């Protein structure tokens, strides 16, 4: 699957979009981990911008 995705990206010139990862069929616990990681990254970014997140 990875090689097919890489081939498709190279042949079409399409760039990697991490949002596409959420559309892949994966176990529910992995989706939850991915979401938790995205939330942590968003909070960290907001805090580096001087905002307080509670």
C-alpha positions in Angstrom: 0.0 0.0 0.0 2.8 2.4 0.8 4.6 1.8 -2.5 1.3 2.3 -4.3 0.7 5.6 -2.5 4.2 6.8 -3.2 3.9 5.9 -6.9 0.6 7.7 -7.1 2.1 10.8 -5.5 5.1 10.8 -7.7 3.1 10.2 -10.9 0.5 12.8 -10.2 2.7 15.4 -8.5 0.4 15.3 -5.5 2.0 16.3 -2.1 1.6 14.4 1.1 -1.3 15.6 3.2 -1.4 14.2 6.8 -5.1 14.9 6.9 -5.5 12.0 4.4 -4.2 9.7 7.1 -7.5 10.0 9.0 -9.4 8.7 5.9 -7.5 5.5 5.8 -9.3 2.5 7.4 -7.4 1.9 10.6 -8.4 0.5 14.0 -10.3 2.8 16.3 -7.7 3.0 19.0 -5.1 4.2 16.4 -7.5 6.9 15.2 -7.9 8.1 18.8 -4.1 8.2 19.3 -3.8 10.2 16.1 -6.4 12.6 17.2 -4.9 13.0 20.7 -1.5 13.7 19.1 -3.0 16.3 16.8 -4.7 18.1 19.7 -1.5 18.1 21.7 0.4 19.6 18.7 -2.3 22.3 18.3 -2.2 23.2 21.9 1.6 23.4 21.9 1.4 25.7 18.8 -1.1 28.0 20.4 1.0 28.2 23.6 4.1 29.1 21.5 2.0 31.9 20.0 1.4 33.3 23.5 -2.1 32.1 24.0 -3.3 30.3 27.1 -5.2 27.1 26.5 -7.2 25.6 29.3 
